[in-house]
Structure formats: C-alpha cells, structure tokens
Amino acid sequence: MSKLLCILTLLTSMSLLVACSNSSDQSISSKKDSDKTYLPKAGGEPNAVLVVMDTTDWSGEIGESLRDIFSAYVPGLPQDEPYFKVRNINPLKFNSIIKRATNVIFVHTLDSRGRQSYQMSKYYSDATVERIKKDSSIFMLPQTDVYAKEQNVLHLFGQTKTQLIKHIQDNQSTLRNHFLKIENDRVASKIFKVREKQIEKRLEEDHDFTLNIPYGYELAKNLKDFVWIRQLDTQWEKDIFVYFRPYDNQEPFEDVMAYRESITSMYMRDIQKPEIYMTLQDTLGYVKEVNFKGRYAKEARGLWKYSDISAGGPFVSYTFVDEEQKRIYYLEGYVFNPGEDKRVPMQEMEVILQSFTSNLSL
C-alpha cells in the first residue's frame, strides 16, 4: 500500500472510533481522559503481542497470515528469534489480568460464527457493523490506553475472512512496522531516561554529529574520522562505532560488506594484540535500501567475529551521505552476548543509531 493510501485508510478508520465498544458495550471514545488516570499500567515482556480472536480462525488462514508477519525471524541474528512473541487469546478468556498487556490485536469478521465469534462481535456497535458492511476498504483501527496506560490496541476486521486475509497480506509491512515503532519507542524511553551528556557533547564539538548515548557507555576511541562507544559487563558488551570521510564516490554503496571490512580491519584491532581484528563470519549477510532519517541508505545486518574466533555476534549498520557536510557515514551497532537471546540488545543498538543527528554547526 502506498504511504498516502495508508494514511487515508487510517484517517477513515478513525471515524469508527466512536462506534467501537468494549465488552460492556460502552463506547470506548466516550471515556473521559480523567477516567484513564485510574487505569492500571500495561505490562508484559518486550516485543509481545496478544491476538484476541476465535481460536479456530487463529489455526486457519487468518492466523497463518498474522504469524507470517509478526512471528517472522529477525534477519542477521545467530539463532532464530522472531520480531514478536505472539500468543492467541480465546475471547471468552480475555480477563482483567490479560487486558493489561502492552500490545493487543483484536481480529473479527462478520461471517464468523460460534461462541467465541459472538463474544468478539460485542466489541463493535451496530453502527460500526453497518460501516464495515458498506466500506470494504476499512480494515484496521489503532487505539491507545483502552484497558491500561501505555497500552496499544489494534483492531483488524472485515466483512469476510477472505477479504480480511487479503488486507493483511497486502499490508504486511504496515502492520509489522506499526508495532515495531511502538516497541522501539518503548525501548528509547527506557534506555534514554539517563544519558551520557558529556559524551554526546564531545561528539558534537569534535565531529559535528551526535547520538543519544545511554547511561553506562564509555568513549573507547575518538579519532579524527572514527568514534567507538561501548558498554561493558562481565558477561556481555554493547558497542557503537561511527566512521566518516569526505564523500567523493559511490563505491561504499556498491559493496557495503567489503566497505565494512576495510573499516574494521583498520580501526577494530586488539590494542595488546594488533594482529587480532574484527571481521565477518562466513555467513550470508543481509543488505537492503532504506530511508535513514530522510536520507537514502544501505542497511546491513550480519554476524561479526574476531579473527582469532575468540568472540562474535550480530551487527546492524547504516551507510549514508550527509550532503550538507559532504560526508559519507558508516554507523554500526553490535553486541556480544554469548548463550543469550540477541533480539532485545540489538533492538537497543538500532534505537541508538536512529538517534543520529548531524549538521549541528549549521
């Protein structure tokens, strides 16, 4: 779906807000803002999504389409880890405890039958049902703070199962990115509560760019064209490095992985044993074109290792040009977290890289 069509769909869907109802058939939109101060705070593990829908439909094509989107594996990790941990909830068992989940998706179609589907129908007023019957293009409605504070709810609906399946399959990126942004924003609000302002100021003064640096990171290396920032623990480490140089050709974009090798072989060497350096593992990397802060960029994901195979893990990077500065930047975040999941720490790396700001002197 084009960006314009997506926006129009969402704006149109918002008109349904006055018609959607909760299980007590009370209009959600009729709640006063002051009432929400008494809501419990949403909770749950990171990147978890509860899908409230008929369990039979969850086992069928609609559920399969949703799992293809939300349970797909994040590329570039050493083991299979999904974007989201998805759990189906029988609508008859959607109780007050479960209602506090941070991310909830309600799924319903008008041709559904049975006790569970009847329960789902209670979330929609007669006016809403009539609107769905008349306009088959409307299929999604986002809401916040419905049953808990800082909660995000997404309604997916349609006239028939076949129709909803097509909407879901045609809008995979829109649906996944909806919750990716929500979860990344949650990560940002957590890790940026306290920041290393002195490091941020140093980057600005020395290099005319900066990043939001969470508390606990240290400036490990600060050269005229290379910066390395890291957080060390006895069991793991999280690292960010930035390399930049005058932009004079497109060669780095032609082979980002080779460009990375040229950077790490020069700057990422062991101080005590300079013969040991960072390189790529012998696995297929993942490179795609993306929009990075309004700039054309190449995003790369893959696995790194030290040349003596003493450590390794996943990385994510962005290569782009700042035309005002006439610089080409290479930003990378990588983690070392042996024996543990890498999804959440790598998510933190993405959030830090996405905080990049340049041209501060202009």
C-alpha positions as a LaTeX table, in Angstrom:
\begin{tabular}{lrrr}
\hline
Residue & $x$ (\AA) & $y$ (\AA) & $z$ (\AA) \\
\hline
Met1 & 0.00 & 0.00 & 0.00 \\
Ser2 & 1.27 & 3.48 & $-0.81$ \\
Lys3 & 2.02 & 5.82 & 2.10 \\
Leu4 & $-0.83$ & 8.12 & 1.04 \\
Leu5 & $-3.34$ & 5.28 & 0.86 \\
Cys6 & $-2.19$ & 4.02 & 4.24 \\
Ile7 & $-2.75$ & 7.45 & 5.80 \\
Leu8 & $-6.18$ & 7.78 & 4.20 \\
Thr9 & $-7.15$ & 4.34 & 5.45 \\
Leu10 & $-6.11$ & 5.18 & 8.99 \\
Leu11 & $-7.91$ & 8.53 & 8.91 \\
Thr12 & $-11.05$ & 6.88 & 7.62 \\
Ser13 & $-10.75$ & 4.16 & 10.23 \\
Met14 & $-10.55$ & 6.74 & 12.99 \\
Ser15 & $-14.16$ & 7.65 & 12.24 \\
Leu16 & $-15.07$ & 4.23 & 13.61 \\
Leu17 & $-13.68$ & 5.13 & 16.99 \\
Val18 & $-17.00$ & 6.48 & 18.24 \\
Ala19 & $-18.67$ & 3.22 & 17.24 \\
Cys20 & $-16.27$ & 0.62 & 18.66 \\
Ser21 & $-17.32$ & $-0.66$ & 22.04 \\
Asn22 & $-15.78$ & $-2.66$ & 24.85 \\
Ser23 & $-17.14$ & $-5.84$ & 26.36 \\
Ser24 & $-19.66$ & $-3.92$ & 28.44 \\
Asp25 & $-20.99$ & $-2.26$ & 25.23 \\
Gln26 & $-19.80$ & 1.16 & 26.43 \\
Ser27 & $-18.27$ & 3.42 & 23.77 \\
Ile28 & $-14.51$ & 3.48 & 24.23 \\
Ser29 & $-14.30$ & 7.03 & 22.94 \\
Ser30 & $-16.86$ & 8.19 & 25.48 \\
Lys31 & $-14.40$ & 7.66 & 28.34 \\
Lys32 & $-13.16$ & 10.94 & 29.70 \\
Asp33 & $-9.41$ & 11.49 & 29.76 \\
Ser34 & $-9.63$ & 11.81 & 33.53 \\
Asp35 & $-11.04$ & 8.29 & 33.72 \\
Lys36 & $-7.82$ & 6.93 & 32.23 \\
Thr37 & $-5.80$ & 8.12 & 35.21 \\
Tyr38 & $-7.29$ & 5.21 & 37.12 \\
Leu39 & $-6.27$ & 2.61 & 34.57 \\
Pro40 & $-3.58$ & 0.13 & 35.64 \\
Lys41 & $-0.24$ & 0.37 & 33.87 \\
Ala42 & 0.25 & $-2.00$ & 30.96 \\
Gly43 & 2.85 & $-4.70$ & 31.45 \\
Gly44 & 4.48 & $-7.69$ & 29.83 \\
Glu45 & 7.72 & $-8.81$ & 28.26 \\
Pro46 & 9.29 & $-6.84$ & 25.39 \\
Asn47 & 8.02 & $-7.45$ & 21.85 \\
Ala48 & 4.99 & $-9.47$ & 22.97 \\
Val49 & 1.65 & $-9.28$ & 21.15 \\
Leu50 & $-1.64$ & $-10.83$ & 22.27 \\
Val51 & $-4.08$ & $-11.66$ & 19.48 \\
Val52 & $-7.69$ & $-11.88$ & 20.66 \\
Met53 & $-9.65$ & $-13.88$ & 18.10 \\
Asp54 & $-11.56$ & $-17.10$ & 17.58 \\
Thr55 & $-9.09$ & $-19.94$ & 18.14 \\
Thr56 & $-10.43$ & $-21.74$ & 15.05 \\
Asp57 & $-9.61$ & $-18.71$ & 12.91 \\
Trp58 & $-6.20$ & $-18.49$ & 14.59 \\
Ser59 & $-5.49$ & $-22.04$ & 13.42 \\
Gly60 & $-6.65$ & $-21.15$ & 9.90 \\
Glu61 & $-5.56$ & $-18.78$ & 7.16 \\
Ile62 & $-6.10$ & $-15.56$ & 9.10 \\
Gly63 & $-3.89$ & $-16.76$ & 11.94 \\
Glu64 & $-1.29$ & $-18.01$ & 9.49 \\
Ser65 & $-1.21$ & $-14.61$ & 7.76 \\
Leu66 & $-0.68$ & $-12.86$ & 11.10 \\
Arg67 & 2.06 & $-15.29$ & 12.15 \\
Asp68 & 3.84 & $-14.72$ & 8.82 \\
Ile69 & 4.03 & $-11.02$ & 9.74 \\
Phe70 & 4.70 & $-10.95$ & 13.46 \\
Ser71 & 6.47 & $-14.27$ & 14.06 \\
Ala72 & 8.91 & $-13.89$ & 11.15 \\
Tyr73 & 12.55 & $-14.18$ & 12.23 \\
Val74 & 14.67 & $-11.06$ & 12.57 \\
Pro75 & 17.42 & $-11.21$ & 9.93 \\
Gly76 & 21.08 & $-11.19$ & 10.89 \\
Leu77 & 20.86 & $-12.95$ & 14.27 \\
Pro78 & 22.89 & $-16.08$ & 15.06 \\
Gln79 & 19.79 & $-18.01$ & 16.14 \\
Asp80 & 16.16 & $-17.83$ & 15.08 \\
Glu81 & 14.37 & $-15.11$ & 17.05 \\
Pro82 & 11.00 & $-13.65$ & 15.96 \\
Tyr83 & 10.15 & $-9.99$ & 15.68 \\
Phe84 & 7.35 & $-10.59$ & 18.18 \\
Lys85 & 6.30 & $-13.27$ & 20.61 \\
Val86 & 2.71 & $-13.81$ & 19.53 \\
Arg87 & 0.07 & $-15.53$ & 21.65 \\
Asn88 & $-3.55$ & $-16.23$ & 20.75 \\
Ile89 & $-6.17$ & $-15.49$ & 23.41 \\
Asn90 & $-9.63$ & $-17.07$ & 23.36 \\
Pro91 & $-12.01$ & $-14.07$ & 23.57 \\
Leu92 & $-14.01$ & $-15.93$ & 26.22 \\
Lys93 & $-10.89$ & $-15.93$ & 28.42 \\
Phe94 & $-9.87$ & $-12.30$ & 27.87 \\
Asn95 & $-9.96$ & $-11.41$ & 31.57 \\
Ser96 & $-8.94$ & $-8.36$ & 33.60 \\
Ile97 & $-5.36$ & $-9.59$ & 34.05 \\
Ile98 & $-4.75$ & $-10.32$ & 30.38 \\
Lys99 & $-6.31$ & $-6.97$ & 29.45 \\
Arg100 & $-3.23$ & $-5.24$ & 30.89 \\
Ala101 & $-1.00$ & $-6.48$ & 28.07 \\
Thr102 & 1.04 & $-3.79$ & 26.32 \\
Asn103 & 0.15 & $-4.84$ & 22.76 \\
Val104 & $-3.24$ & $-6.32$ & 21.83 \\
Ile105 & $-4.76$ & $-7.13$ & 18.44 \\
Phe106 & $-8.50$ & $-7.83$ & 18.08 \\
Val107 & $-9.44$ & $-9.77$ & 14.93 \\
His108 & $-13.02$ & $-10.30$ & 13.76 \\
Thr109 & $-15.00$ & $-10.80$ & 10.55 \\
Leu110 & $-18.75$ & $-10.50$ & 10.08 \\
Asp111 & $-19.06$ & $-14.01$ & 8.63 \\
Ser112 & $-17.63$ & $-15.66$ & 11.76 \\
Arg113 & $-19.89$ & $-17.94$ & 13.79 \\
Gly114 & $-19.75$ & $-19.63$ & 17.20 \\
Arg115 & $-19.50$ & $-18.58$ & 20.85 \\
Gln116 & $-16.02$ & $-17.05$ & 20.53 \\
Ser117 & $-17.00$ & $-15.04$ & 17.47 \\
Tyr118 & $-20.17$ & $-13.89$ & 19.21 \\
Gln119 & $-18.02$ & $-12.61$ & 22.05 \\
Met120 & $-15.81$ & $-10.76$ & 19.54 \\
Ser121 & $-18.88$ & $-9.12$ & 17.99 \\
Lys122 & $-19.56$ & $-7.37$ & 21.31 \\
Tyr123 & $-16.57$ & $-5.11$ & 20.65 \\
Tyr124 & $-18.46$ & $-3.48$ & 17.77 \\
Ser125 & $-21.67$ & $-1.46$ & 17.88 \\
Asp126 & $-24.43$ & $-1.81$ & 15.30 \\
Ala127 & $-23.26$ & 1.44 & 13.68 \\
Thr128 & $-19.75$ & 0.04 & 13.33 \\
Val129 & $-21.02$ & $-3.17$ & 11.76 \\
Glu130 & $-23.04$ & $-1.20$ & 9.24 \\
Arg131 & $-19.97$ & 0.88 & 8.38 \\
Ile132 & $-17.90$ & $-2.26$ & 7.83 \\
Lys133 & $-20.62$ & $-3.69$ & 5.59 \\
Lys134 & $-20.68$ & $-0.55$ & 3.44 \\
Asp135 & $-16.93$ & 0.10 & 3.12 \\
Ser136 & $-14.75$ & $-2.94$ & 2.44 \\
Ser137 & $-11.57$ & $-0.79$ & 2.32 \\
Ile138 & $-11.66$ & $-0.14$ & 6.06 \\
Phe139 & $-9.93$ & $-2.94$ & 7.94 \\
Met140 & $-7.84$ & $-1.51$ & 10.80 \\
Leu141 & $-8.22$ & 0.83 & 13.76 \\
Pro142 & $-5.40$ & 1.70 & 16.22 \\
Gln143 & $-6.21$ & 2.80 & 19.78 \\
Thr144 & $-4.23$ & 3.58 & 22.92 \\
Asp145 & $-4.86$ & 3.23 & 26.67 \\
Val146 & $-8.04$ & 1.19 & 26.25 \\
Tyr147 & $-7.67$ & $-1.14$ & 29.25 \\
Ala148 & $-4.32$ & 0.06 & 30.64 \\
Lys149 & $-1.97$ & 3.01 & 30.48 \\
Glu150 & 0.69 & 2.89 & 27.75 \\
Gln151 & $-1.24$ & 0.13 & 26.01 \\
Asn152 & $-1.59$ & $-0.15$ & 22.24 \\
Val153 & $-4.58$ & $-1.89$ & 20.69 \\
Leu154 & $-5.13$ & $-2.62$ & 17.02 \\
His155 & $-8.50$ & $-3.77$ & 15.62 \\
Leu156 & $-8.42$ & $-5.79$ & 12.39 \\
Phe157 & $-11.82$ & $-6.51$ & 10.86 \\
Gly158 & $-13.62$ & $-7.27$ & 7.62 \\
Gln159 & $-16.82$ & $-8.44$ & 6.00 \\
Thr160 & $-15.44$ & $-11.91$ & 5.32 \\
Lys161 & $-12.40$ & $-13.99$ & 6.24 \\
Thr162 & $-11.21$ & $-13.96$ & 2.62 \\
Gln163 & $-11.42$ & $-10.19$ & 2.47 \\
Leu164 & $-9.51$ & $-9.68$ & 5.74 \\
Ile165 & $-6.80$ & $-12.15$ & 4.72 \\
Lys166 & $-6.19$ & $-10.12$ & 1.56 \\
His167 & $-6.00$ & $-6.87$ & 3.53 \\
Ile168 & $-3.49$ & $-8.44$ & 5.93 \\
Gln169 & $-1.33$ & $-9.90$ & 3.17 \\
Asp170 & $-1.37$ & $-6.64$ & 1.18 \\
Asn171 & $-0.28$ & $-4.60$ & 4.21 \\
Gln172 & 2.35 & $-6.77$ & 5.88 \\
Ser173 & 4.95 & $-4.01$ & 6.22 \\
Thr174 & 2.40 & $-1.50$ & 7.52 \\
Leu175 & 1.17 & $-3.89$ & 10.22 \\
Arg176 & 4.62 & $-5.03$ & 11.34 \\
Asn177 & 6.06 & $-1.52$ & 11.30 \\
His178 & 3.13 & $-0.31$ & 13.38 \\
Phe179 & 4.24 & $-2.42$ & 16.34 \\
Leu180 & 7.96 & $-2.13$ & 15.58 \\
Lys181 & 7.73 & 1.64 & 16.06 \\
Ile182 & 5.73 & 1.19 & 19.25 \\
Glu183 & 8.27 & $-1.22$ & 20.72 \\
Asn184 & 11.26 & 0.87 & 19.61 \\
Asp185 & 9.69 & 3.93 & 21.22 \\
Arg186 & 9.33 & 1.94 & 24.45 \\
Val187 & 12.98 & 0.92 & 24.27 \\
Ala188 & 14.01 & 4.54 & 23.67 \\
Ser189 & 12.01 & 5.84 & 26.62 \\
Lys190 & 13.71 & 3.24 & 28.82 \\
Ile191 & 17.36 & 3.47 & 27.77 \\
Phe192 & 17.39 & 7.27 & 27.31 \\
Lys193 & 15.98 & 8.11 & 30.75 \\
Val194 & 19.54 & 8.94 & 31.81 \\
Arg195 & 22.11 & 9.78 & 29.15 \\
Glu196 & 25.85 & 10.35 & 28.92 \\
Lys197 & 25.57 & 14.03 & 28.05 \\
Gln198 & 29.34 & 14.60 & 28.24 \\
Ile199 & 29.97 & 12.00 & 25.53 \\
Glu200 & 27.21 & 13.49 & 23.39 \\
Lys201 & 28.72 & 16.96 & 23.79 \\
Arg202 & 32.18 & 15.63 & 22.90 \\
Leu203 & 30.86 & 14.10 & 19.68 \\
Glu204 & 29.17 & 17.37 & 18.79 \\
Glu205 & 32.22 & 19.52 & 19.48 \\
Asp206 & 34.79 & 17.22 & 17.88 \\
His207 & 32.85 & 15.88 & 14.88 \\
Asp208 & 29.69 & 17.92 & 14.29 \\
Phe209 & 27.35 & 14.96 & 14.84 \\
Thr210 & 25.91 & 13.26 & 17.87 \\
Leu211 & 23.96 & 10.27 & 19.14 \\
Asn212 & 21.82 & 9.72 & 22.22 \\
Ile213 & 24.13 & 7.73 & 24.49 \\
Pro214 & 22.50 & 5.76 & 27.34 \\
Tyr215 & 23.98 & 5.84 & 30.83 \\
Gly216 & 26.85 & 3.41 & 31.33 \\
Tyr217 & 28.53 & 3.77 & 27.94 \\
Glu218 & 32.13 & 4.95 & 27.63 \\
Leu219 & 34.05 & 6.65 & 24.85 \\
Ala220 & 36.61 & 3.97 & 23.97 \\
Lys221 & 38.18 & 5.65 & 20.93 \\
Asn222 & 37.89 & 9.15 & 19.50 \\
Leu223 & 39.89 & 9.77 & 16.33 \\
Lys224 & 39.54 & 12.41 & 13.63 \\
Asp225 & 37.38 & 10.11 & 11.49 \\
Phe226 & 36.37 & 7.28 & 13.83 \\
Val227 & 34.48 & 7.03 & 17.14 \\
Trp228 & 33.92 & 3.91 & 19.27 \\
Ile229 & 31.48 & 3.90 & 22.20 \\
Arg230 & 30.86 & 0.83 & 24.33 \\
Gln231 & 29.22 & $-0.58$ & 27.45 \\
Leu232 & 31.00 & $-3.49$ & 29.09 \\
Asp233 & 29.76 & $-6.12$ & 31.52 \\
Thr234 & 31.42 & $-9.29$ & 32.78 \\
Gln235 & 29.06 & $-11.38$ & 30.60 \\
Trp236 & 28.25 & $-9.14$ & 27.63 \\
Glu237 & 29.03 & $-5.92$ & 25.79 \\
Lys238 & 27.20 & $-3.44$ & 23.57 \\
Asp239 & 29.12 & $-1.34$ & 21.06 \\
Ile240 & 28.56 & 1.53 & 18.66 \\
Phe241 & 31.10 & 2.87 & 16.20 \\
Val242 & 30.95 & 5.62 & 13.60 \\
Tyr243 & 33.32 & 6.08 & 10.67 \\
Phe244 & 33.09 & 9.06 & 8.31 \\
Arg245 & 35.10 & 10.56 & 5.49 \\
Pro246 & 34.62 & 13.05 & 2.65 \\
Tyr247 & 32.09 & 11.82 & 0.12 \\
Asp248 & 33.72 & 11.51 & $-3.29$ \\
Asn249 & 32.34 & 8.31 & $-4.85$ \\
Gln250 & 29.57 & 5.70 & $-4.68$ \\
Glu251 & 31.88 & 2.73 & $-4.12$ \\
Pro252 & 30.85 & 2.05 & $-0.47$ \\
Phe253 & 27.22 & 1.58 & $-1.57$ \\
Glu254 & 28.21 & $-0.99$ & $-4.19$ \\
Asp255 & 29.53 & $-3.46$ & $-1.59$ \\
Val256 & 28.71 & $-2.45$ & 1.97 \\
Met257 & 30.16 & $-5.60$ & 3.49 \\
Ala258 & 33.52 & $-5.03$ & 1.79 \\
Tyr259 & 33.41 & $-1.41$ & 2.95 \\
Arg260 & 32.82 & $-2.63$ & 6.50 \\
Glu261 & 35.82 & $-4.95$ & 6.23 \\
Ser262 & 38.06 & $-2.08$ & 5.22 \\
Ile263 & 36.91 & $-0.10$ & 8.27 \\
Thr264 & 37.11 & $-2.84$ & 10.91 \\
Ser265 & 40.45 & $-4.20$ & 9.70 \\
Met266 & 41.94 & $-0.74$ & 10.21 \\
Tyr267 & 40.22 & 0.53 & 13.38 \\
Met268 & 38.87 & $-2.51$ & 15.24 \\
Arg269 & 42.09 & $-4.20$ & 16.33 \\
Asp270 & 43.09 & $-5.51$ & 19.74 \\
Ile271 & 45.35 & $-2.96$ & 21.48 \\
Gln272 & 47.55 & $-5.61$ & 23.11 \\
Lys273 & 47.47 & $-7.95$ & 20.10 \\
Pro274 & 47.10 & $-5.82$ & 16.95 \\
Glu275 & 47.17 & $-8.94$ & 14.76 \\
Ile276 & 43.63 & $-9.69$ & 16.05 \\
Tyr277 & 40.92 & $-7.67$ & 14.35 \\
Met278 & 37.16 & $-7.69$ & 13.74 \\
Thr279 & 35.90 & $-9.32$ & 10.57 \\
Leu280 & 32.81 & $-11.03$ & 9.15 \\
Gln281 & 31.68 & $-14.55$ & 9.87 \\
Asp282 & 31.34 & $-16.89$ & 6.92 \\
Thr283 & 27.60 & $-16.44$ & 6.60 \\
Leu284 & 25.43 & $-14.63$ & 4.11 \\
Gly285 & 24.85 & $-11.05$ & 5.17 \\
Tyr286 & 21.67 & $-9.07$ & 4.63 \\
Val287 & 21.74 & $-5.70$ & 2.84 \\
Lys288 & 18.79 & $-3.57$ & 1.73 \\
Glu289 & 17.95 & 0.00 & 0.74 \\
Val290 & 16.24 & 2.03 & 3.47 \\
Asn291 & 15.29 & 5.56 & 4.41 \\
Phe292 & 17.54 & 6.60 & 7.28 \\
Lys293 & 16.47 & 9.88 & 8.86 \\
Gly294 & 15.25 & 11.16 & 5.50 \\
Arg295 & 18.37 & 10.01 & 3.63 \\
Tyr296 & 18.92 & 7.19 & 1.17 \\
Ala297 & 20.91 & 4.50 & 2.98 \\
Lys298 & 22.04 & 0.90 & 2.87 \\
Glu299 & 21.15 & $-1.14$ & 5.94 \\
Ala300 & 23.35 & $-4.17$ & 6.57 \\
Arg301 & 22.88 & $-7.00$ & 9.05 \\
Gly302 & 25.09 & $-9.97$ & 9.67 \\
Leu303 & 27.47 & $-11.68$ & 12.06 \\
Trp304 & 30.90 & $-10.46$ & 13.16 \\
Lys305 & 33.81 & $-12.28$ & 14.78 \\
Tyr306 & 37.35 & $-11.63$ & 15.92 \\
Ser307 & 39.94 & $-13.04$ & 13.60 \\
Asp308 & 41.10 & $-15.47$ & 16.29 \\
Ile309 & 37.46 & $-16.61$ & 16.76 \\
Ser310 & 37.53 & $-15.57$ & 20.42 \\
Ala311 & 34.19 & $-13.74$ & 20.20 \\
Gly312 & 31.37 & $-12.93$ & 17.82 \\
Gly313 & 27.77 & $-11.86$ & 17.46 \\
Pro314 & 25.29 & $-9.87$ & 15.34 \\
Phe315 & 25.58 & $-6.33$ & 13.98 \\
Val316 & 23.40 & $-3.78$ & 12.20 \\
Ser317 & 24.73 & $-0.83$ & 10.22 \\
Tyr318 & 23.67 & 2.13 & 8.10 \\
Thr319 & 25.71 & 3.70 & 5.30 \\
Phe320 & 24.54 & 7.08 & 4.03 \\
Val321 & 25.65 & 10.52 & 2.85 \\
Asp322 & 25.17 & 13.86 & 4.56 \\
Glu323 & 25.10 & 16.15 & 1.54 \\
Glu324 & 25.46 & 19.35 & 3.56 \\
Gln325 & 28.59 & 18.08 & 5.27 \\
Lys326 & 29.73 & 16.29 & 2.10 \\
Arg327 & 30.45 & 13.24 & 4.26 \\
Ile328 & 29.70 & 9.57 & 3.91 \\
Tyr329 & 28.90 & 7.91 & 7.23 \\
Tyr330 & 29.07 & 4.30 & 8.35 \\
Leu331 & 27.21 & 3.69 & 11.65 \\
Glu332 & 27.27 & 0.29 & 13.32 \\
Gly333 & 25.90 & $-1.28$ & 16.48 \\
Tyr334 & 26.95 & $-4.76$ & 17.55 \\
Val335 & 26.62 & $-6.93$ & 20.63 \\
Phe336 & 28.47 & $-9.77$ & 22.32 \\
Asn337 & 26.03 & $-11.77$ & 24.42 \\
Pro338 & 27.06 & $-15.45$ & 24.38 \\
Gly339 & 24.41 & $-18.02$ & 25.21 \\
Glu340 & 21.60 & $-15.45$ & 25.42 \\
Asp341 & 18.99 & $-14.02$ & 23.07 \\
Lys342 & 20.17 & $-11.13$ & 20.90 \\
Arg343 & 16.85 & $-9.62$ & 19.77 \\
Val344 & 16.41 & $-7.05$ & 22.56 \\
Pro345 & 20.04 & $-5.83$ & 22.81 \\
Met346 & 20.17 & $-5.48$ & 19.03 \\
Gln347 & 16.93 & $-3.53$ & 19.21 \\
Glu348 & 18.72 & $-1.13$ & 21.57 \\
Met349 & 21.52 & $-0.76$ & 19.03 \\
Glu350 & 19.01 & 0.20 & 16.33 \\
Val351 & 17.36 & 2.76 & 18.59 \\
Ile352 & 20.70 & 4.39 & 19.42 \\
Leu353 & 21.75 & 4.53 & 15.76 \\
Gln354 & 18.38 & 6.01 & 14.81 \\
Ser355 & 19.07 & 8.90 & 17.22 \\
Phe356 & 21.93 & 10.11 & 14.99 \\
Thr357 & 21.94 & 13.83 & 14.22 \\
Ser358 & 24.46 & 15.71 & 12.08 \\
Asn359 & 24.98 & 19.26 & 10.75 \\
Leu360 & 24.87 & 20.62 & 14.29 \\
Ser361 & 27.05 & 23.60 & 13.44 \\
Leu362 & 24.69 & 24.89 & 10.73 \\
\hline
\end{tabular}
